Amino acid sequence: MHFEMNQMLFETDGYRAIKLVRSDIPVIQTFLEKNPGYFLLAEGHPPTETQAAEEFESELPEEWPFTEQIAIGFIDVSNELTAYAFVISDLFAKDVWHLGLFIVSTEQHGQGVARHLYNALEKWFKASGAKWVRLGVIDGNKRAERFWERNGYVEVRRLDDYVMDNATHTIRVMNKPLGEAGLSEYLSLVSRDRPDEY
C-alpha cells in the first residue's frame, strides 16, 4: 500500500498516523471488510460495498458547527493499515473534539495495540488544542465500554432508540476532559449532552 503523499499527523512506536484522503477510500474499504465486527454490531450487517466512501464523505447536519472532519490511518512498519479513526474537531463548540470511529484490526485485539494507538491519538488531540473528547458507545458493547472507561471516559447522557441502519441501540455519550477544564464547563458549552436535555 502506498501512503507516501499523505500528511503525517504523528508517530508512535511502530506506527505512523496519517491523514487519509479520497484516493485512499479503496484501502479503507478493504480494511473495513476485513474487520467487520463494528458494523455487524452497530448496523446489523457487514460493511456495504460503499461503506468507506459513505464514512469518508458523510456530511454533518447544517446546524452542527465544526472545523474539520479528519480520517486517520494508523500504518504499521509493513505499510499496512492497522487501525482507522474518524475525528471531528470543534464539534458543537470550540475545543470539543469528537471521536466518531476507532477501529483496530481484529487480529490485533488483546495485544495492547488499541490502548497504545489511542494514547498516541489522545496526545495528538491535546497538542492540537482539544480540551475535551466526546464519543458514543453502544450500551451493551462490553469490550468497547470497558476500553473507554479504562481510558478515563465518563458517561454524560444516554440516547435511547438510536437507529443505526438495521439496528436500534441505546448510545452512551461519553466525555473525557484533557486539561484543567472539567465536565461542568463542557456541559455549559454543549447543552445537548446535558443529562436533562432529553
FENWOTA-V7530 format. One record per run of one state. SS is the DSSP state (@ for helix, = for strand, . for the rest). FROM is the first residue (numbers start at 1). TO is the last residue. If there is no record, write none. Layout:
# FENWOTA-V7530
SS_FROM_TO / SS_FROM_TO
This chain:
# FENWOTA-V7530
._1_6 / =_7_12 / ._13_14 / =_15_19 / ._20_21 / @_22_34 / ._35_36 / @_37_43 / ._44_50 / @_51_57 / ._58_67 / =_68_75 / ._76_80 / =_81_89 / ._90_95 / =_96_104 / ._105_105 / @_106_108 / ._109_112 / @_113_127 / ._128_131 / =_132_138 / ._139_141 / @_142_150 / ._151_153 / =_154_164 / ._165_166 / =_167_177 / ._178_182 / @_183_189 / ._190_190 / @_191_193 / ._194_198
